[in-house]
């Protein structure tokens, strides 16, 4: 009996040891790694690329949020990129655009318009203020523009749509204002299925009205303001469809993210801007739909649509303190995690804290090519976490083949947590 108990205890101990060793360093340092890295401003991106995607391994690290500005600044300087797109609300993004172009409001007010807690940080406010200051100094042709390509909010897309109707059709402005008066960010999670179906039908009628009266409305406004009004209506439709299809929420969302980014790319091409930068979570940017959640990623859609014109850059962290919601609660906490795979460990002796590895260059090394063409468990944390997730790597990583998922990766060895401004 005692022997049985000892064997059971040993089995359990081995099991937990196996879980914990999944967090350890199993890779080897690669000799000559310095030849295959560059700093952010020297990233090698082909000239024919139209869309550059930057993924983030978590939503709660200072260094990852600061990368948005650093990478965009490099793309402005080296690739003449003028359009910044964020995984954030489309309507709220236009409030940021108005600030950076026309100085309407403040940087903090503009960031708050996104209504996303992960972005209410000093780093995001600094980014938006930097864009505003940049635009003041440059000519009209050199100005930068801001967009969100997400659809999880109502308020500012609704406002943009109704403001347009006030210009082109006052009667319908009053009609749709009344019909949509109960539709807002504050009330959207309280809407019944019946109300959501009604909203969906109202928005369908709005889209039909806009399309049927395009010529008249454009004459009373402009081609561009008309295009935005129709896109605002599409965002309202997408938000409502997400609520009506909760079981397919993540699948639909990435499809809509891709659709909206395509709209931005095509619209900005008419403005003379043929390159766009998009920043979002690794799980949206990567090309292979590697998430265990079983949905097709935005990056997969983009890869199919644009092929080599889409250039995806992932991020991976080694030692990270990050903030996220404590799973199942409304409380944010600071977590700490150490994550290893063969790729990050190969560059373990690099002195720089942040560096870029282009996979075309890395492929010149037989050893590195072997690493980036094998599955690696790469860090992948959303805005929800729990301490027990650290027991098993599948709770905080995505297993993917780096070279298929990305065109390059930025590694951060030590990362610190953001602070959400209440």
Protein Blocks (a to p, Z undefined) as FASTA:
>chain_A
ZZmmmmmmmmmmmmmmmmmmmmmcfbdcdehklmmgccfklcccdfklmbdcdddfbfkb
fklmmmmmmmmmmmmmmnopabdcddddfklmmmmmmmmmnopajfklmmmmnopaklmc
fklmmmmmmmmmmmmmpcfklpccdddfbfkbfklmmmmmmmmmmmmomklmmmmmmmmm
mgcfklmmmpcfklmmmmmmmmmmmmmmmmmmmmmmmmmmcfklmmmmmmmmmmmmmmmm
mmmmmmlmmmmmmmmmmmmmmmmmmmmmmnopabdcddddfklmpmnlpafnlpacfklm
mmmmnmmmpccdddddfbdcdddddehiabdcddddddddfklmmmmmpmbfbdcddfkl
mmmpmklmmmmmcccddddddfbdcfklmmpmklmcccddfklmpgbdcddfbdcddddd
ZZ
